[in-house]
């Protein structure tokens, strides 16, 4: 897949871009993960959100082992082109802890 904006994405020195997953229905922020160009391309082509695991140095499709998948609804680049907002349909919890969102620790 070639999208004109794909070449404009500002991947960091490691070839990654931050990707924020947000529930398309509620607008709740679910998680932050990383994508390389292949993960982003696979996500846009298949509609199934794919990330890049920094620890394993490989692609991972969200929900591959847990069944807690993310279906892509839409994707947006921020104004600096160095972060992606993914609007998703989340099946099951988004967090590996079992929480609906990875953002559950209140700092205030």
Biopython code that builds the backbone (N, CA, C, O; Angstrom):
import numpy as np
from Bio.PDB.StructureBuilder import StructureBuilder

atoms = [
    (1, "UNK", "N", (0.840, -1.185, 0.000)),
    (1, "UNK", "CA", (0.000, 0.000, 0.000)),
    (1, "UNK", "C", (0.881, 1.244, 0.000)),
    (1, "UNK", "O", (1.861, 1.333, 0.740)),
    (2, "UNK", "N", (0.519, 2.175, -0.824)),
    (2, "UNK", "CA", (1.229, 3.437, -0.809)),
    (2, "UNK", "C", (0.227, 4.553, -0.551)),
    (2, "UNK", "O", (-0.743, 4.721, -1.290)),
    (3, "UNK", "N", (0.471, 5.287, 0.473)),
    (3, "UNK", "CA", (-0.327, 6.457, 0.809)),
    (3, "UNK", "C", (0.649, 7.619, 0.807)),
    (3, "UNK", "O", (1.751, 7.486, 1.338)),
    (4, "UNK", "N", (0.283, 8.749, 0.231)),
    (4, "UNK", "CA", (1.231, 9.854, 0.137)),
    (4, "UNK", "C", (1.804, 10.285, 1.494)),
    (4, "UNK", "O", (2.961, 10.698, 1.565)),
    (5, "UNK", "N", (1.025, 10.197, 2.549)),
    (5, "UNK", "CA", (1.510, 10.609, 3.865)),
    (5, "UNK", "C", (2.451, 9.591, 4.502)),
    (5, "UNK", "O", (3.184, 9.933, 5.430)),
    (6, "UNK", "N", (2.444, 8.352, 4.025)),
    (6, "UNK", "CA", (3.315, 7.330, 4.604)),
    (6, "UNK", "C", (4.782, 7.737, 4.504)),
    (6, "UNK", "O", (5.565, 7.467, 5.414)),
    (7, "UNK", "N", (5.148, 8.372, 3.425)),
    (7, "UNK", "CA", (6.528, 8.826, 3.250)),
    (7, "UNK", "C", (6.846, 10.052, 4.098)),
    (7, "UNK", "O", (8.012, 10.424, 4.230)),
    (8, "UNK", "N", (5.846, 10.671, 4.663)),
    (8, "UNK", "CA", (6.041, 11.865, 5.493)),
    (8, "UNK", "C", (6.185, 11.533, 6.979)),
    (8, "UNK", "O", (6.558, 12.402, 7.768)),
    (9, "UNK", "N", (5.897, 10.292, 7.372)),
    (9, "UNK", "CA", (5.987, 9.910, 8.785)),
    (9, "UNK", "C", (7.426, 10.077, 9.262)),
    (9, "UNK", "O", (8.363, 9.608, 8.616)),
    (10, "UNK", "N", (7.589, 10.746, 10.390)),
    (10, "UNK", "CA", (8.908, 10.988, 10.977)),
    (10, "UNK", "C", (9.234, 9.854, 11.952)),
    (10, "UNK", "O", (8.995, 9.975, 13.154)),
    (11, "UNK", "N", (9.775, 8.764, 11.437)),
    (11, "UNK", "CA", (10.213, 7.666, 12.290)),
    (11, "UNK", "C", (11.459, 8.112, 13.051)),
    (11, "UNK", "O", (12.271, 8.866, 12.514)),
    (12, "UNK", "N", (11.621, 7.652, 14.305)),
    (12, "UNK", "CA", (12.786, 8.059, 15.092)),
    (12, "UNK", "C", (14.050, 7.340, 14.604)),
    (12, "UNK", "O", (14.014, 6.627, 13.601)),
    (13, "UNK", "N", (15.150, 7.529, 15.306)),
    (13, "UNK", "CA", (16.433, 6.949, 14.896)),
    (13, "UNK", "C", (16.392, 5.424, 14.849)),
    (13, "UNK", "O", (17.176, 4.804, 14.131)),
    (14, "UNK", "N", (15.481, 4.817, 15.612)),
    (14, "UNK", "CA", (15.322, 3.365, 15.607)),
    (14, "UNK", "C", (14.329, 2.890, 14.550)),
    (14, "UNK", "O", (14.038, 1.698, 14.453)),
    (15, "UNK", "N", (13.815, 3.824, 13.764)),
    (15, "UNK", "CA", (12.849, 3.475, 12.722)),
    (15, "UNK", "C", (11.446, 3.269, 13.255)),
    (15, "UNK", "O", (10.648, 2.560, 12.643)),
    (16, "UNK", "N", (11.129, 3.889, 14.403)),
    (16, "UNK", "CA", (9.841, 3.685, 15.061)),
    (16, "UNK", "C", (9.085, 5.003, 15.207)),
    (16, "UNK", "O", (9.668, 6.087, 15.203)),
    (17, "UNK", "N", (7.778, 4.868, 15.333)),
    (17, "UNK", "CA", (6.914, 6.008, 15.596)),
    (17, "UNK", "C", (5.932, 5.585, 16.692)),
    (17, "UNK", "O", (5.443, 4.456, 16.695)),
    (18, "UNK", "N", (5.648, 6.509, 17.625)),
    (18, "UNK", "CA", (4.697, 6.232, 18.698)),
    (18, "UNK", "C", (3.295, 6.130, 18.120)),
    (18, "UNK", "O", (2.899, 6.929, 17.272)),
    (19, "UNK", "N", (2.552, 5.136, 18.589)),
    (19, "UNK", "CA", (1.178, 4.923, 18.130)),
    (19, "UNK", "C", (0.260, 4.837, 19.350)),
    (19, "UNK", "O", (0.429, 3.970, 20.207)),
    (20, "UNK", "N", (-0.694, 5.730, 19.414)),
    (20, "UNK", "CA", (-1.651, 5.774, 20.509)),
    (20, "UNK", "C", (-2.944, 5.148, 20.024)),
    (20, "UNK", "O", (-3.514, 5.587, 19.025)),
    (21, "UNK", "N", (-3.413, 4.118, 20.729)),
    (21, "UNK", "CA", (-4.685, 3.483, 20.383)),
    (21, "UNK", "C", (-5.795, 4.099, 21.229)),
    (21, "UNK", "O", (-5.681, 4.190, 22.451)),
    (22, "UNK", "N", (-6.859, 4.516, 20.568)),
    (22, "UNK", "CA", (-8.000, 5.147, 21.221)),
    (22, "UNK", "C", (-9.263, 4.413, 20.796)),
    (22, "UNK", "O", (-9.434, 4.096, 19.619)),
    (23, "UNK", "N", (-10.144, 4.142, 21.749)),
    (23, "UNK", "CA", (-11.408, 3.467, 21.437)),
    (23, "UNK", "C", (-12.256, 4.369, 20.542)),
    (23, "UNK", "O", (-12.534, 5.514, 20.898)),
    (24, "UNK", "N", (-12.657, 3.867, 19.404)),
    (24, "UNK", "CA", (-13.447, 4.655, 18.451)),
    (24, "UNK", "C", (-14.832, 4.976, 18.998)),
    (24, "UNK", "O", (-15.428, 5.981, 18.612)),
    (25, "UNK", "N", (-15.355, 4.137, 19.893)),
    (25, "UNK", "CA", (-16.703, 4.348, 20.427)),
    (25, "UNK", "C", (-16.741, 5.332, 21.597)),
    (25, "UNK", "O", (-17.648, 6.160, 21.682)),
    (26, "UNK", "N", (-15.761, 5.245, 22.496)),
    (26, "UNK", "CA", (-15.792, 6.037, 23.727)),
    (26, "UNK", "C", (-14.748, 7.150, 23.773)),
    (26, "UNK", "O", (-14.828, 8.039, 24.621)),
    (27, "UNK", "N", (-13.776, 7.108, 22.874)),
    (27, "UNK", "CA", (-12.629, 8.020, 22.867)),
    (27, "UNK", "C", (-11.675, 7.794, 24.028)),
    (27, "UNK", "O", (-10.776, 8.608, 24.242)),
    (28, "UNK", "N", (-11.842, 6.713, 24.786)),
    (28, "UNK", "CA", (-10.894, 6.382, 25.852)),
    (28, "UNK", "C", (-9.541, 6.042, 25.233)),
    (28, "UNK", "O", (-9.469, 5.337, 24.227)),
    (29, "UNK", "N", (-8.471, 6.550, 25.841)),
    (29, "UNK", "CA", (-7.131, 6.192, 25.400)),
    (29, "UNK", "C", (-6.826, 4.807, 25.959)),
    (29, "UNK", "O", (-6.917, 4.585, 27.166)),
    (30, "UNK", "N", (-6.468, 3.887, 25.087)),
    (30, "UNK", "CA", (-6.269, 2.504, 25.487)),
    (30, "UNK", "C", (-4.820, 2.156, 25.765)),
    (30, "UNK", "O", (-4.520, 1.512, 26.771)),
    (31, "UNK", "N", (-3.925, 2.568, 24.898)),
    (31, "UNK", "CA", (-2.529, 2.169, 25.051)),
    (31, "UNK", "C", (-1.632, 2.990, 24.136)),
    (31, "UNK", "O", (-2.089, 3.677, 23.222)),
    (32, "UNK", "N", (-0.341, 2.892, 24.419)),
    (32, "UNK", "CA", (0.676, 3.452, 23.554)),
    (32, "UNK", "C", (1.641, 2.325, 23.219)),
    (32, "UNK", "O", (2.072, 1.584, 24.102)),
    (33, "UNK", "N", (1.974, 2.199, 21.957)),
    (33, "UNK", "CA", (2.945, 1.194, 21.525)),
    (33, "UNK", "C", (3.734, 1.812, 20.373)),
    (33, "UNK", "O", (3.570, 2.991, 20.061)),
    (34, "UNK", "N", (4.573, 1.023, 19.758)),
    (34, "UNK", "CA", (5.453, 1.516, 18.700)),
    (34, "UNK", "C", (5.189, 0.786, 17.393)),
    (34, "UNK", "O", (4.829, -0.391, 17.381)),
    (35, "UNK", "N", (5.375, 1.502, 16.302)),
    (35, "UNK", "CA", (5.229, 0.923, 14.967)),
    (35, "UNK", "C", (6.463, 1.258, 14.144)),
    (35, "UNK", "O", (7.007, 2.359, 14.238)),
    (36, "UNK", "N", (6.896, 0.303, 13.342)),
    (36, "UNK", "CA", (7.859, 0.629, 12.296)),
    (36, "UNK", "C", (7.061, 0.746, 11.001)),
    (36, "UNK", "O", (5.838, 0.603, 11.015)),
    (37, "UNK", "N", (7.726, 0.999, 9.903)),
    (37, "UNK", "CA", (7.015, 1.189, 8.631)),
    (37, "UNK", "C", (6.220, -0.061, 8.242)),
    (37, "UNK", "O", (5.097, 0.050, 7.749)),
    (38, "UNK", "N", (6.791, -1.241, 8.458)),
    (38, "UNK", "CA", (6.092, -2.486, 8.115)),
    (38, "UNK", "C", (4.828, -2.660, 8.950)),
    (38, "UNK", "O", (3.786, -3.050, 8.424)),
    (39, "UNK", "N", (4.914, -2.372, 10.251)),
    (39, "UNK", "CA", (3.744, -2.506, 11.124)),
    (39, "UNK", "C", (2.645, -1.542, 10.698)),
    (39, "UNK", "O", (1.472, -1.910, 10.643)),
    (40, "UNK", "N", (3.030, -0.318, 10.399)),
    (40, "UNK", "CA", (2.049, 0.674, 9.962)),
    (40, "UNK", "C", (1.421, 0.263, 8.637)),
    (40, "UNK", "O", (0.207, 0.369, 8.466)),
    (41, "UNK", "N", (2.229, -0.198, 7.712)),
    (41, "UNK", "CA", (1.712, -0.631, 6.413)),
    (41, "UNK", "C", (0.763, -1.812, 6.575)),
    (41, "UNK", "O", (-0.322, -1.817, 5.993)),
    (42, "UNK", "N", (1.160, -2.819, 7.365)),
    (42, "UNK", "CA", (0.283, -3.978, 7.594)),
    (42, "UNK", "C", (-1.044, -3.551, 8.211)),
    (42, "UNK", "O", (-2.106, -4.045, 7.832)),
    (43, "UNK", "N", (-0.970, -2.625, 9.169)),
    (43, "UNK", "CA", (-2.187, -2.137, 9.819)),
    (43, "UNK", "C", (-3.113, -1.484, 8.806)),
    (43, "UNK", "O", (-4.313, -1.758, 8.795)),
    (44, "UNK", "N", (-2.568, -0.625, 7.957)),
    (44, "UNK", "CA", (-3.387, 0.078, 6.970)),
    (44, "UNK", "C", (-3.948, -0.867, 5.918)),
    (44, "UNK", "O", (-5.071, -0.673, 5.452)),
    (45, "UNK", "N", (-3.189, -1.884, 5.538)),
    (45, "UNK", "CA", (-3.625, -2.827, 4.503)),
    (45, "UNK", "C", (-4.661, -3.817, 5.037)),
    (45, "UNK", "O", (-5.666, -4.082, 4.377)),
    (46, "UNK", "N", (-4.415, -4.363, 6.235)),
    (46, "UNK", "CA", (-5.274, -5.440, 6.748)),
    (46, "UNK", "C", (-6.417, -4.951, 7.631)),
    (46, "UNK", "O", (-7.439, -5.625, 7.759)),
    (47, "UNK", "N", (-6.245, -3.774, 8.242)),
    (47, "UNK", "CA", (-7.254, -3.296, 9.188)),
    (47, "UNK", "C", (-7.114, -3.920, 10.565)),
    (47, "UNK", "O", (-7.891, -3.604, 11.467)),
    (48, "UNK", "N", (-6.140, -4.797, 10.741)),
    (48, "UNK", "CA", (-5.846, -5.393, 12.053)),
    (48, "UNK", "C", (-4.574, -4.737, 12.573)),
    (48, "UNK", "O", (-3.531, -4.790, 11.920)),
    (49, "UNK", "N", (-4.662, -4.118, 13.751)),
    (49, "UNK", "CA", (-3.544, -3.308, 14.239)),
    (49, "UNK", "C", (-2.338, -4.189, 14.569)),
    (49, "UNK", "O", (-2.433, -5.178, 15.295)),
    (50, "UNK", "N", (-1.207, -3.786, 14.004)),
    (50, "UNK", "CA", (0.065, -4.480, 14.179)),
    (50, "UNK", "C", (1.077, -3.487, 14.720)),
    (50, "UNK", "O", (1.176, -2.359, 14.238)),
    (51, "UNK", "N", (1.824, -3.915, 15.722)),
    (51, "UNK", "CA", (2.844, -3.063, 16.335)),
    (51, "UNK", "C", (4.216, -3.705, 16.155)),
    (51, "UNK", "O", (4.337, -4.816, 15.638)),
    (52, "UNK", "N", (5.251, -2.978, 16.595)),
    (52, "UNK", "CA", (6.604, -3.517, 16.599)),
    (52, "UNK", "C", (7.042, -3.679, 18.050)),
    (52, "UNK", "O", (7.038, -2.717, 18.818)),
    (53, "UNK", "N", (7.415, -4.890, 18.415)),
    (53, "UNK", "CA", (7.887, -5.167, 19.772)),
    (53, "UNK", "C", (9.361, -4.786, 19.873)),
    (53, "UNK", "O", (10.211, -5.375, 19.206)),
    (54, "UNK", "N", (9.651, -3.806, 20.705)),
    (54, "UNK", "CA", (11.043, -3.395, 20.896)),
    (54, "UNK", "C", (11.834, -4.467, 21.634)),
    (54, "UNK", "O", (13.025, -4.638, 21.373)),
    (55, "UNK", "N", (11.197, -5.191, 22.550)),
    (55, "UNK", "CA", (11.919, -6.220, 23.314)),
    (55, "UNK", "C", (12.217, -7.455, 22.465)),
    (55, "UNK", "O", (13.291, -8.045, 22.580)),
    (56, "UNK", "N", (11.275, -7.840, 21.620)),
    (56, "UNK", "CA", (11.476, -9.033, 20.782)),
    (56, "UNK", "C", (12.025, -8.696, 19.397)),
    (56, "UNK", "O", (12.434, -9.585, 18.651)),
    (57, "UNK", "N", (12.029, -7.406, 19.062)),
    (57, "UNK", "CA", (12.493, -6.952, 17.749)),
    (57, "UNK", "C", (11.740, -7.634, 16.608)),
    (57, "UNK", "O", (12.335, -8.116, 15.644)),
    (58, "UNK", "N", (10.407, -7.660, 16.748)),
    (58, "UNK", "CA", (9.576, -8.260, 15.697)),
    (58, "UNK", "C", (8.188, -7.639, 15.716)),
    (58, "UNK", "O", (7.781, -7.012, 16.694)),
    (59, "UNK", "N", (7.474, -7.826, 14.617)),
    (59, "UNK", "CA", (6.096, -7.364, 14.531)),
    (59, "UNK", "C", (5.212, -8.226, 15.421)),
    (59, "UNK", "O", (5.455, -9.422, 15.580)),
    (60, "UNK", "N", (4.183, -7.609, 16.001)),
    (60, "UNK", "CA", (3.158, -8.379, 16.720)),
    (60, "UNK", "C", (1.793, -7.776, 16.458)),
    (60, "UNK", "O", (1.570, -6.575, 16.615)),
    (61, "UNK", "N", (0.907, -8.636, 16.063)),
    (61, "UNK", "CA", (-0.466, -8.226, 15.809)),
    (61, "UNK", "C", (-1.209, -8.256, 17.134)),
    (61, "UNK", "O", (-1.233, -9.284, 17.810)),
    (62, "UNK", "N", (-1.813, -7.138, 17.508)),
    (62, "UNK", "CA", (-2.519, -7.033, 18.782)),
    (62, "UNK", "C", (-3.562, -8.130, 18.881)),
    (62, "UNK", "O", (-4.405, -8.285, 17.998)),
    (63, "UNK", "N", (-3.496, -8.898, 19.978)),
    (63, "UNK", "CA", (-4.449, -9.960, 20.227)),
    (63, "UNK", "C", (-4.063, -11.300, 19.654)),
    (63, "UNK", "O", (-4.836, -12.253, 19.739)),
    (64, "UNK", "N", (-2.880, -11.395, 19.070)),
    (64, "UNK", "CA", (-2.428, -12.640, 18.438)),
    (64, "UNK", "C", (-2.499, -13.832, 19.402)),
    (64, "UNK", "O", (-2.922, -14.923, 19.021)),
    (65, "UNK", "N", (-2.083, -13.611, 20.642)),
    (65, "UNK", "CA", (-2.120, -14.707, 21.620)),
    (65, "UNK", "C", (-3.268, -14.558, 22.616)),
    (65, "UNK", "O", (-3.812, -15.562, 23.078)),
    (66, "UNK", "N", (-3.642, -13.335, 22.951)),
    (66, "UNK", "CA", (-4.680, -13.114, 23.968)),
    (66, "UNK", "C", (-6.091, -13.136, 23.398)),
    (66, "UNK", "O", (-7.049, -13.408, 24.121)),
    (67, "UNK", "N", (-6.223, -12.855, 22.118)),
    (67, "UNK", "CA", (-7.549, -12.721, 21.522)),
    (67, "UNK", "C", (-8.133, -11.324, 21.687)),
    (67, "UNK", "O", (-9.236, -11.056, 21.211)),
    (68, "UNK", "N", (-7.405, -10.430, 22.358)),
    (68, "UNK", "CA", (-7.869, -9.066, 22.601)),
    (68, "UNK", "C", (-7.403, -8.169, 21.453)),
    (68, "UNK", "O", (-6.433, -7.421, 21.570)),
    (69, "UNK", "N", (-8.119, -8.272, 20.364)),
    (69, "UNK", "CA", (-7.699, -7.658, 19.108)),
    (69, "UNK", "C", (-8.098, -6.190, 18.997)),
    (69, "UNK", "O", (-8.940, -5.692, 19.744)),
    (70, "UNK", "N", (-7.470, -5.522, 18.049)),
    (70, "UNK", "CA", (-7.829, -4.161, 17.694)),
    (70, "UNK", "C", (-8.078, -4.100, 16.193)),
    (70, "UNK", "O", (-7.213, -4.442, 15.387)),
    (71, "UNK", "N", (-9.281, -3.655, 15.836)),
    (71, "UNK", "CA", (-9.633, -3.445, 14.436)),
    (71, "UNK", "C", (-9.495, -1.956, 14.149)),
    (71, "UNK", "O", (-10.058, -1.124, 14.861)),
    (72, "UNK", "N", (-8.756, -1.630, 13.119)),
    (72, "UNK", "CA", (-8.535, -0.235, 12.763)),
    (72, "UNK", "C", (-9.807, 0.388, 12.195)),
    (72, "UNK", "O", (-10.419, -0.152, 11.274)),
    (73, "UNK", "N", (-10.191, 1.523, 12.754)),
    (73, "UNK", "CA", (-11.303, 2.301, 12.220)),
    (73, "UNK", "C", (-10.753, 3.468, 11.400)),
    (73, "UNK", "O", (-11.208, 3.731, 10.287)),
    (74, "UNK", "N", (-9.757, 4.170, 11.976)),
    (74, "UNK", "CA", (-9.105, 5.263, 11.259)),
    (74, "UNK", "C", (-7.738, 5.528, 11.878)),
    (74, "UNK", "O", (-7.465, 5.110, 13.003)),
    (75, "UNK", "N", (-6.889, 6.219, 11.139)),
    (75, "UNK", "CA", (-5.535, 6.535, 11.604)),
    (75, "UNK", "C", (-5.207, 7.967, 11.214)),
    (75, "UNK", "O", (-5.497, 8.408, 10.102)),
    (76, "UNK", "N", (-4.593, 8.689, 12.158)),
    (76, "UNK", "CA", (-4.249, 10.087, 11.948)),
    (76, "UNK", "C", (-2.794, 10.337, 12.355)),
    (76, "UNK", "O", (-2.316, 9.780, 13.343)),
    (77, "UNK", "N", (-2.107, 11.167, 11.598)),
    (77, "UNK", "CA", (-0.783, 11.643, 11.978)),
    (77, "UNK", "C", (-0.939, 12.968, 12.710)),
    (77, "UNK", "O", (-1.821, 13.764, 12.387)),
    (78, "UNK", "N", (-0.069, 13.204, 13.708)),
    (78, "UNK", "CA", (-0.118, 14.494, 14.375)),
    (78, "UNK", "C", (0.547, 15.556, 13.503)),
    (78, "UNK", "O", (1.082, 15.250, 12.437)),
    (79, "UNK", "N", (0.511, 16.791, 13.958)),
    (79, "UNK", "CA", (0.988, 17.914, 13.149)),
    (79, "UNK", "C", (2.477, 17.840, 12.833)),
    (79, "UNK", "O", (2.911, 18.353, 11.802)),
    (80, "UNK", "N", (3.265, 17.210, 13.702)),
    (80, "UNK", "CA", (4.700, 17.071, 13.459)),
    (80, "UNK", "C", (5.047, 15.790, 12.700)),
    (80, "UNK", "O", (6.209, 15.544, 12.376)),
    (81, "UNK", "N", (4.032, 14.983, 12.423)),
    (81, "UNK", "CA", (4.182, 13.725, 11.689)),
    (81, "UNK", "C", (5.036, 12.700, 12.440)),
    (81, "UNK", "O", (5.607, 11.801, 11.822)),
    (82, "UNK", "N", (5.130, 12.831, 13.789)),
    (82, "UNK", "CA", (5.969, 11.908, 14.549)),
    (82, "UNK", "C", (5.192, 11.114, 15.598)),
    (82, "UNK", "O", (5.785, 10.537, 16.509)),
    (83, "UNK", "N", (3.878, 11.087, 15.470)),
    (83, "UNK", "CA", (3.025, 10.263, 16.332)),
    (83, "UNK", "C", (1.752, 9.936, 15.552)),
    (83, "UNK", "O", (1.283, 10.718, 14.724)),
    (84, "UNK", "N", (1.214, 8.755, 15.846)),
    (84, "UNK", "CA", (0.016, 8.288, 15.140)),
    (84, "UNK", "C", (-1.091, 8.042, 16.157)),
    (84, "UNK", "O", (-0.854, 7.470, 17.221)),
    (85, "UNK", "N", (-2.281, 8.470, 15.827)),
    (85, "UNK", "CA", (-3.464, 8.179, 16.627)),
    (85, "UNK", "C", (-4.287, 7.151, 15.867)),
    (85, "UNK", "O", (-4.732, 7.401, 14.747)),
    (86, "UNK", "N", (-4.485, 5.989, 16.489)),
    (86, "UNK", "CA", (-5.276, 4.920, 15.892)),
    (86, "UNK", "C", (-6.627, 4.866, 16.586)),
    (86, "UNK", "O", (-6.690, 4.633, 17.794)),
    (87, "UNK", "N", (-7.693, 5.074, 15.855)),
    (87, "UNK", "CA", (-9.041, 4.864, 16.390)),
    (87, "UNK", "C", (-9.365, 3.408, 16.106)),
    (87, "UNK", "O", (-9.338, 2.969, 14.956)),
    (88, "UNK", "N", (-9.674, 2.652, 17.173)),
    (88, "UNK", "CA", (-9.820, 1.210, 17.030)),
    (88, "UNK", "C", (-11.108, 0.690, 17.663)),
    (88, "UNK", "O", (-11.705, 1.329, 18.530)),
    (89, "UNK", "N", (-11.505, -0.465, 17.210)),
    (89, "UNK", "CA", (-12.556, -1.252, 17.860)),
    (89, "UNK", "C", (-11.805, -2.303, 18.669)),
    (89, "UNK", "O", (-11.222, -3.227, 18.104)),
    (90, "UNK", "N", (-11.821, -2.160, 19.985)),
    (90, "UNK", "CA", (-11.084, -3.050, 20.881)),
    (90, "UNK", "C", (-11.966, -4.219, 21.290)),
    (90, "UNK", "O", (-13.112, -4.028, 21.696)),
    (91, "UNK", "N", (-11.430, -5.429, 21.184)),
    (91, "UNK", "CA", (-12.102, -6.624, 21.685)),
    (91, "UNK", "C", (-11.368, -7.070, 22.943)),
    (91, "UNK", "O", (-10.189, -7.416, 22.875)),
    (92, "UNK", "N", (-12.043, -7.068, 24.088)),
    (92, "UNK", "CA", (-11.398, -7.419, 25.352)),
    (92, "UNK", "C", (-10.552, -6.268, 25.852)),
    (92, "UNK", "O", (-10.533, -5.194, 25.252)),
    (93, "UNK", "N", (-9.842, -6.497, 26.968)),
    (93, "UNK", "CA", (-8.994, -5.436, 27.514)),
    (93, "UNK", "C", (-7.812, -5.124, 26.612)),
    (93, "UNK", "O", (-7.308, -5.997, 25.905)),
    (94, "UNK", "N", (-7.373, -3.870, 26.641)),
    (94, "UNK", "CA", (-6.230, -3.467, 25.825)),
    (94, "UNK", "C", (-4.903, -3.749, 26.522)),
    (94, "UNK", "O", (-3.893, -4.001, 25.865)),
    (95, "UNK", "N", (-4.908, -3.706, 27.859)),
    (95, "UNK", "CA", (-3.670, -3.826, 28.626)),
    (95, "UNK", "C", (-3.328, -5.285, 28.936)),
    (95, "UNK", "O", (-4.210, -6.107, 29.184)),
    (96, "UNK", "N", (-2.037, -5.583, 28.918)),
    (96, "UNK", "CA", (-1.591, -6.950, 29.232)),
    (96, "UNK", "C", (-1.871, -7.325, 30.685)),
    (96, "UNK", "O", (-1.798, -8.501, 31.042)),
    (97, "UNK", "N", (-2.197, -6.327, 31.542)),
    (97, "UNK", "CA", (-2.527, -6.605, 32.944)),
    (97, "UNK", "C", (-3.974, -7.061, 33.106)),
    (97, "UNK", "O", (-4.372, -7.530, 34.172)),
    (98, "UNK", "N", (-4.749, -6.919, 32.044)),
    (98, "UNK", "CA", (-6.174, -7.240, 32.105)),
    (98, "UNK", "C", (-7.044, -6.009, 32.269)),
    (98, "UNK", "O", (-8.270, -6.104, 32.217)),
    (99, "UNK", "N", (-6.422, -4.850, 32.466)),
    (99, "UNK", "CA", (-7.180, -3.601, 32.561)),
    (99, "UNK", "C", (-7.676, -3.194, 31.175)),
    (99, "UNK", "O", (-7.049, -3.502, 30.162)),
    (100, "UNK", "N", (-8.800, -2.503, 31.151)),
    (100, "UNK", "CA", (-9.363, -2.072, 29.866)),
    (100, "UNK", "C", (-8.405, -1.136, 29.133)),
    (100, "UNK", "O", (-8.287, -1.181, 27.909)),
    (101, "UNK", "N", (-7.721, -0.285, 29.904)),
    (101, "UNK", "CA", (-6.760, 0.667, 29.340)),
    (101, "UNK", "C", (-5.439, 0.522, 30.075)),
    (101, "UNK", "O", (-5.416, 0.155, 31.250)),
    (102, "UNK", "N", (-4.349, 0.807, 29.395)),
    (102, "UNK", "CA", (-3.040, 0.795, 30.054)),
    (102, "UNK", "C", (-2.866, 2.009, 30.967)),
    (102, "UNK", "O", (-1.947, 2.040, 31.786)),
    (103, "UNK", "N", (-3.736, 3.004, 30.833)),
    (103, "UNK", "CA", (-3.624, 4.233, 31.605)),
    (103, "UNK", "C", (-4.602, 4.190, 32.775)),
    (103, "UNK", "O", (-5.677, 4.788, 32.722)),
    (104, "UNK", "N", (-4.214, 3.475, 33.835)),
    (104, "UNK", "CA", (-5.079, 3.353, 35.004)),
    (104, "UNK", "C", (-4.411, 3.780, 36.309)),
    (104, "UNK", "O", (-5.034, 3.717, 37.369)),
    (105, "UNK", "N", (-3.159, 4.212, 36.247)),
    (105, "UNK", "CA", (-2.456, 4.664, 37.450)),
    (105, "UNK", "C", (-2.545, 6.185, 37.557)),
    (105, "UNK", "O", (-1.912, 6.911, 36.791)),
    (106, "UNK", "N", (-3.331, 6.650, 38.507)),
    (106, "UNK", "CA", (-3.586, 8.079, 38.675)),
    (106, "UNK", "C", (-2.417, 8.761, 39.384)),
    (106, "UNK", "O", (-2.079, 8.405, 40.513)),
    (107, "UNK", "N", (-1.815, 9.722, 38.733)),
    (107, "UNK", "CA", (-0.691, 10.464, 39.303)),
    (107, "UNK", "C", (-1.130, 11.731, 40.022)),
    (107, "UNK", "O", (-0.304, 12.402, 40.641)),
    (108, "UNK", "N", (-2.400, 12.071, 39.955)),
    (108, "UNK", "CA", (-2.874, 13.300, 40.595)),
    (108, "UNK", "C", (-3.384, 12.936, 41.948)),
    (108, "UNK", "O", (-3.841, 13.806, 42.690)),
]
sb = StructureBuilder()
sb.init_structure("model")
sb.init_model(0)
sb.init_chain("A")
sb.init_seg("    ")
for serial, (resi, resn, name, xyz) in enumerate(atoms, 1):
    if name == "N":
        sb.init_residue(resn, " ", resi, " ")
    sb.init_atom(name, np.array(xyz, "f"), 0.0, 1.0, " ", f" {name:<3s}", serial, name[0])
structure = sb.get_structure()
